[in-house]
Each structure stands twice: as structure tokens, then as C-alpha cells.
Amino acid sequence: MDNALRIKGTRSQVVEICVNDEWHEVSVRPRHMLVEVLREMIGLTGTKDGCEQGACGACTVLIEGAPALSCMTLAVDCEGKHVRTVEGLAPDGRVSPIQQAFLDQGAVQCGFCTPGMLMSITSLLERNPRPTVPEIKKALDGNLCRCTGYNAIVDAVLQASGQGVEPLMK
Amino acid sequence: MDRLSYVGKSMRRRDGPDKVTGRAAYSQDVKLPGTLVGRILRSPHPHARIVRIDTSRASQLPGVKAVITVDDTKGIKHGFVETPRYPPDQEVLARERVRFVGEEIAAVAAVDQVTAQRAIDLIEVEYEILPAVFDPFEAMKPGAPEVHPVLPKIRSETPLPNIAGRTATGWGDVEAGFAQSDYVREDRFESHLRTHGYLEPQVTLAHWEHDKLNVWTSSMGTFIKRAKLAKVLDLPFAAVRIHKTYVGGTFGGKIDLYSHEYCAARLSMITARPVRIVATREEIFSAYRHGQPLVMEIKTGVRKDGTIVCQQVRAINNAGAFRGSGVVVIFLAWGFTMLPYRIPNLAYEGLSVYTNYPVRAPQRGHGCPQIRFAIESQLDRIAEDLGIDPVTIRLRNARKPWEALPNGDNVHEAGLLECIELAARKSDFLAKHGRARQAKSTIRRGIGMGVSSYFGGSLIYPNGSGVIVKMADDGSATVLTGAIDVGQGAETVIAQIVAEELYLPIEDVRIVSSDTDTTPQDIGAWISGMTYVTGNAARQAASNARDKLLQLAAEKLGCAIDELEVRDKVVRRRGEPGKQITYREIIAHSVATRRGDTVIGEGFWRTMRDEPTHPSLATTKGRWSENYAFSCQVAEVEVDTETGEARVLKAWTVHDCGFAVNPALVKGQVDGQVSMALGHAFLEELITKDGYTLNPTWLDYRMPTIHEMAHSQDDEIVTEEYTVGKSFRVKEVGEGLVSGVLAAIANAVYDATGVRMHSTPFTPEKILKGLRQLERKERLGRAAVDIQEEADEQATALPG
């Protein structure tokens, strides 16, 4: 609801989105982005809102399995679509191999880029279970990380994909 | 009991599971019912008089709950530094004048985002444009536009206008030193404007309820934030509670008080509803505090063998429109000059100059990357001119263990010599150095070295840290600490120390942190001393609880404490099987026989316990720190001489941080700083024109992506150790290591090309320009060239 614009009579519309295998019905205006729907309306705050400029990748989610910037995706365009967020990676409370590898390699510091990173990597590993280092870098070049210097993140992907990298931390 | 189980081990992060599952609540994730949206009206001009503000149309807009201007404040000023010499100089909202683009003028609270922005647009402000000044050298000329009048004390030291602060210090006799020197070089270097680039935007949620202000804000220390916020609101500390949140990166940019924090709080007090203000990324880039650009003029005299005889250093800081941390960076630039090498005679002057730019904050390293880039670049040049290699000249001047520093501190077991030797060996430095320019290829490799040293903790409010360890009756422990984990791993390190001291499985240690109402005061994550200060407080609290447990156990088992051994929460009498008691039983015994004592340990720590306060920012007198970290870093670069593009292939870091409580976390700090140095060297630059930021987005402000990162290798020189029950000494690791890499990259670019960089960033344009000049000069028989900023070549000499 936009109180200041109410008199202009703009209307919201109902959109059905399936997030992490649960269908949600939300009322959105044309300007609403998917990140607002996830965070503000559905209450899944694991997806981070870093720049709203489509530049940092912290808001990356999977739409029909492909990585997308939820700050640049109109909610109305998600009608009927399947969206996966970081909350969907450990549905039964057990972390996935890539989440575990992030913990083992020190690939997390402040953690703000982590949900977006994890979604980009999840999509990569689903398409390509044993990616090379250049393929990993290509898949993650839209995700900024200011803390780790990225090397630990590459190691985490190599560990999770069983390419001979052992856990650094215990 | 002496073998360490947790300290010195690469334990996984305690906050890791929350962070990889999306459960971690950052300030932007905290929700309260009925929250209003706050927005801020910012100045569109770099310098203007506010003739009139009319908020009536905004206030009348349906959905708007409050509008505030400076007239709704108490008029209390704040500053990063608040001392008699440097009294606070900034109000939370502009009064009568705006001094930079983006300065906060008014704020609104409304029921939704669109209404709040509409209200901002309805605030009418009439401005009278004033002349503005952006260059510190222009600002110091007589007749320059006055950003602020110079305070009388500082005016008695210098006649220049717009001086926000001045540091002057030195020792020995510099003039005599230059006269005695075999070789003297004078150079000018410049480090440009960069920003922190924390991924989590600045967000504050404030809720005034039952005469209490509850705040969730992204910070680097909740206790200093509370002090500053309470002061400008004119509230007692007891009325302000800063809650714990996860923090999404800081790097210096979230330490100061920000106007949006005040505005969220004040708007909540007026509306009696929660108010959230989120800074957009564009606002952060164009109006928030950035790092410190410095101009450094360095004159050095040496003997033939490269031994430094004397140094004359002047650092000029473009402080922006308020004092910010400008008067600190000119103090620190002296400190980071003084630390790694012996300088028998020094004359230092630092000037912080007001201009019509946004205010400056500390940024990772706070002066160290800048000044080490300058000094290490010049030192390489001196070495080359004298025919000495870069390793030898550094070994010749590097401080040895137990040297007294000119400020009265001591370097203790300084491992600098070993750092230099090991870095040279690991990188095969001397075999690679000086080879590139013989190559015929257009792709040239070069190698460079940089040295730095960094303090670990100093005496600035809150000065000390307390920690409480309370035992639960099942024998596990809860740690109450004010420490804030901004990503560096504070909670993990504290848990390791407590588990070690209490002989507890680390899973039995719970951390409650950084909430100002429930945890003890803490120095915060911004003075490079948390593992030392808060870590020792945690050690003391845990060993205090352990001593109580062992005393009770000794009573029950009928023996002396030194006959006891502990494993997995069971205390045994050594050599007598069956004589044992569990922590659970001990605590039950304590409650039963000690008037309900549930066993609580307390600890506190303060660095330089006999020192009253921090050193003088004006004269540098007084002790600065009791722990200094030392490092030597090497970078290998590849330069394309056809395009001028350069990249770092590998960085070696060898550092003396005492010992690593958690080696993997230390490696994380090293890698992060290598990445940040790459950004400083090649990529990042806030481009401004007439005070406006032209690239307020990460698409145009280029932070290192995964493609730019280099291979990074680190080695620790261990000079200290950890013993259960004893205080320990660890040194800084989280910010100084940007410096040596940056300097090493500059020296490596020179090694590859013969082009000496005098200003950051080392862009393809500058490298190509240098290569072209070099081609011309080579015809004249010269092999090296110096590249200054275009503007530098025209810069007029500093008056006075």
C-alpha cells in the first residue's frame, strides 16, 4: 500500500509464487521486486539486500533453477514460478555439502554475501557436478565478497564437488 | 592438562551455521510490528547557506508521521574525536549551512517508502550557493573559501586557513642528519579516495518504548555507538540499548555516529513507533564516510650502505567538511612511519584540511597502506640508486627484538627480521628481482616487497573489556561479552579461549555478545586489539570460574588443587582411580554449601594498564600500544606493456602476530587484505567532480571480483605462546596487512616496467604513459621514470 499514491488509483495484483516448494499468494504492485516479496511479504530474510542496483549479487536466488538477481526481478514476472532461496538448501535442518564446505574452508566471514554465493554455486553444481576453477570463477563473477578474498570460496566449491580439497577447519 | 585443545587450532566459526542457512539476523532483517519508514533529505550542493526550510507541505501529506530538522534536535555536536584540542564539530542535521553534497538536512518518518520519499520531495529548502573548495592545497591558500574557522590553538601553530588539525613531532636533528647523509632523496606520493565497500548497507531500526530506546544498527562496537547516540540525544546510557545483530562487513566504515542513526531514534521518540532507515547504496557511495586520501612528501637521507640517517615527512589529509577521523590519520601516519625501521632523526608534520567533501572515516589500515606505499616505494628507489637490493636495505634498517621505540613503547619479540628473510626465501625474491626489463616479451613479470607494522589496541573509549563466564548447572558455560563479531571471528576466538581455560568441550560454550544491556562493556572491533584485550578478559573470566570449580573439587576429593586433573567436565585426583567429581556435581555442591553460589567467573583487561589515556594527537607524546605486529609482504605482478594492464599473480605474507589463536581465521584476514590491496592498487576509485560522486554504484566503482584475486600464501612467525592460566600477548592481524601488499605491488610494477608509481591507483593509463616516457628517455640513456598525478605536476608549493 502506498499511502501517498492512493489517490492515483494504482492497483496491486495477486501473484502466486512457489518458494522452496511452498506456494505463496502475494499482492504486489508493478514496481515491487522479488527481493521485497521474499523478505518483506513472505518473511524469508535469508536473501540479502545489498545494493538494489543489480551489482553485488547478495540477493541471488534461483528462479526455475537459474540464478537471478531478485533485486532486479519484477515480482509480477514470477507468477507461477518456482523460486529457491538459501532457506531451501537445508530444509530438514541438515546443511548441504556446499554449506558444509563453506564452514570447513572459512568461506564465510561477515556472511552477507554467503546466501547469494551459495545459490550461484548450487545452480552451478546442479548443471556441472565437477566444475573446473575457471568454471567456478565464471559462475561466481556476479557475486561480490569484500571479506574473504574469494580463494576460500573456490576451495569450498572444490571440496563440495569432491575434487580433493580437504577441510581447513574442524 | 597442558596440551592445548582449542587455542591454536583452526576451529570452525561459531556463527557459521546461522550464516550459511540464512538464519543470521542482520540489522535489515529485524522486524517490529508497526515500523515506519524513515528517509533523509540531503544537500544537493557542496557549500551553501540555508536561507529557509519549509516542511509544512511534507508534514501535511497523508501517511507522514513526523518531519525533523535541526530545530528538533538538542544541538549537541559530535565528532570521531572529542578532546579539548579537537572539540566535536558536527551537528546531526545541518544548521544554517551545508558543507558537502549529501549532508543531512531533514528527515521524515512515514507509513511506507513511497510516502516517505514523496514527503522528502515536498520539503522546500532555499539555498544561497557559496564558493566551495575541494583540494586541500587550494583550501590552505589565503582567501580560500572557509569551510570552518581554524581554532585559536591551531591558529597559533599555523597561519593557514581550513586546518582541521595538525600533528607535529620528531626527534634528533634532521638538518644535521641530512648534512651527514651520503644520499638524500625527496619524493611526493598520493593515495586516492576509496570506500569501504561493506556489502551490508547502513541500516538502523530504532524503537522508543517505555522511556527506553532500543536500537538495532550495523556497527563495529555497540558500546561506543551507545555512548555517541546517547550523547546527541541527551539521554542517559541506561535509556539506550543497542541490541546484538550480525554485521555484514565494516572495514572502518561503521564506527562513527551517522546522522541516520540519530534520525531513526529521534523520529521514533516523536512518533512512539519503530522507525527504520536504510541507506541506499547510492547514498552510501555519494554521501557517507569514505577512507582517507593522503598526500605524502618524504625526504630521506641515508648512508652509502642504505642505513637511514634521517627522514622528513609531511602528510596532508583531505578531511572533508568535518573533522571526522582526519586528525587521527595524520597521527597514525606518523606512527606507521616510525614503527618498522630505525629513523635516528625525524621531523614529521601532518595536516588535516577541511574541504567541501563528505566526512572521512577510518578505512582498514587507517593511514598505514598510504604511508607504507610511499616510504617503501622511496626506499626501493634509494636502494636502486645505491646499488643495494630491496631485501638487504630492509634488513639493514628493520627493528630488532626488544628495541625501544622513540615514543617509549617497546617492540618486544618483534619478528620483523625473520619476516623479511622468510618472505624473500619463500618468494625466491632475489632470483626474480630485476630480471623483467631484460625480457623482450610484451608481457613482463615483476616482483616487489613491502614492510609494515601495526599497533594492537590503544586507549580510546571504552578503553577496556569485561567478560563474564557463568556456569550452567549441567557444567556448560555461557560467556557474556560485549565483543562484536563483524566477520573477523571474535565469537569463535573467545569460545576457543574459554573452552581451553575451562577444559570444556567447545560445544558446551555458548556466547552471548555485544548487547549493551546484558553484556559487559567492550572496546569494540575497531582498535585492532580485540583478541588481545577482550581475549585476555575472557581468559581471566574463564580461569576465575575454573579456579572456583577446582577449589570446590579439591574440598570434595580431599586433596590439593595441584593433584587434580580435568577431562570432559570431570575432575579427577591424579593417580587415584575412582576419586572423581563432575562439573555438574561441583556446581550442585557450590549451590548447596556456598549460599547459592552458581559459579560465575569474571575477567577484565585493559592495555597499558598504568597509562592514563591515549597519546597526544598533536605531539604524539604518550604511549600508543603495547603490542606491535610486524610483516613483510611480497607481490609478483604481470604487466602487459601494450595495454598497460597489470595484475597480481601471487602475494606472500609473512607476519609476526604473536601466535594465531585460530590459524584459518588469520588466513582469512590475510586473504581479505590481499584482495583489498589489489582493489587499492588497480581497481577502486571514487571519482568526484565539484564534490559530486560520479560513480555511486559497484558497476562503476570496481571492487575486486573473483577473477582479480591472486594466489595468496601466508606464514606466521611465532613469537609468543599461550599457556592455560596465564595472560597472553597476541598482535594485530586484521588491518595492517593491506599495507605491505600495496607497497609490494607498486615496487613490483616498477620492477616489471621501470615505471615508478607516485600515486594510486596504478591504472593502465599511468603505466602506459610511463612506458612511453621511458621509451623517449631510453634514447637518452635513462632506465627509469617517475609518474606523478597530472594534477601534482601543476600543484603549487604549499604556502607558509
Interface residues (C-beta under 8 A of the other chain):
Chain A: M1 D2 N3 A4 L5 R6 R39 G43 L44 T45 G46 T47 K48 D49 G50 C51 E52 Q53 G54 A55 C56 A58 T85 V86 E87 L89 A90 V95 Q99 F102 L103 D104 G106 V108 Q109 C110 G111 F112 C113 T114 P115 L118 I136 K137 L140 D141 N143 L144 C145 R146 C147 T148 G149 Y150 N151 A152 I153 V154 L168 M169 K170
Chain B: K9 S10 M11 R12 R13 D15 G16 P17 D18 K19 V20 T21 G22 R23 A24 A25 Y26 Q28 D29 K31 L61 P62 G63 A110 V111 D112 Q113 V114 T115 R118 A119 H196 G197 Y198 L199 E200 P201 Y246 V247 G248 G249 T250 F251 T280 R281 E282 V486 G487 Q488 G489 A664 L665 K667 G668 D671 G672 Q673 V674 S675 M676 T697 W698 L699 M703 P704 T705 I706 H707 M709 H711 S712
